[in-house]
Amino acid sequence: MRVKVNGVEMDVMADTIAKLLKELDINPSRVVVEVNLEIVKRVHFDEYKIKEGDSIEIVNFVGGG
Amino acid sequence: MNIKLKKAILLKSSILLEEDKMTDPLIIKGIEFKSRLWVGTGKYKNFEETARAIEASGTDVVTVAVRRVNIIDRSQENLLDYIDPKKYKILPNTAGCYTVEDALRYARLAREAGVSDMIKLEVIGDEKTLFPDVCGLLKATEILAKEGFIVLPYTNDDPITAKRLVDAGAAAVMPLGAPIGSGLGIRNPYNIKIILETVDVPVIVDAGVGTASDVAIAMELGCDAVLVNTAIAGAKDPIMMAEALKHACIAGRLAYKAGRIPKKLYASASSPIEGMLI
């Protein structure tokens, strides 16, 4: 399905957050995920279903002051 | 003085400094900070340099920013591979946010990472100066404090704003010494002094430090801590500068606690008049 991840439109096979992170080769323990401006708790990554057109943000900590 | 005695005294004084670090912690909402020098993790050449500079600074708290994961290039390493959250307290910021809504969003994302309830709250008002938008800052502080965040707002050096921020629930205030990354030092030490007298929460100078003397000045004024990023990361030798600032911070704190002499316009001789031949 077509979703937007970190501002990039892409086709993904995954239908859950956990699967999406695996598909994108991202370690789930280090990131925070937001779908359509709502934070998805890490414990819900396995069950949270993503839908066509969702806007997904995957963030982590980077160097900053 | 013989060398052995000199060495013994030096050893004793360094032990005292270490002891002082242990007995003079900064406590904010029950969180104990052993170091009063706080260090940012931006602008370093790489993560290895970041880790070495932090180690050399002796700090136990580092600031970080929240940004998108690079989903295209997955070879990039993670900052937390180099900075162990078990060893360092992580203080996320809301840098780059110009509205209350964005700052709230970033703060909530940062908390969800699960390493800290603290937030270094920035609501920026202007790109050129990066001065805070104090109206937005007050609003965001109030909302986040109600949500249980430990809010440490980056503010300007205005005592009235500092007081309002405390009333809004700030756990500490972080007045700027000068614009972020400017290295201009503590431009208005008198305002910082008034802030110290105005609020009953820790005061942490954030932004503007250029070199060791700036850290010492902030600490001599009585500030509870100083946060530094660019002065270390941008120095020719960041590791050496980190160590310099560590010593400056300890020196400034000790000087503050020791109580400096008042400034006077005229001389007062250090040697006695009594016993002179003339």
Interface residues (C-beta under 8 A of the other chain):
Chain A: V5 N6 G7 V8 L24 D25 I26 N27 R30 V31 V32 E34 L37 I39 K41 R42 E57 I58 V59 N60 F61 V62 G63 G64 G65
Chain B: G40 T41 G42 K43 Y44 F47 T50 T63 V64 A65 V66 R67 R68 V69 I71 I72 R74 N78 L79 L80 I90 P92 N93 A95 R105 R108 L109 A110 E112 A113 G114 I180 G181 A207 L227 N229 T230
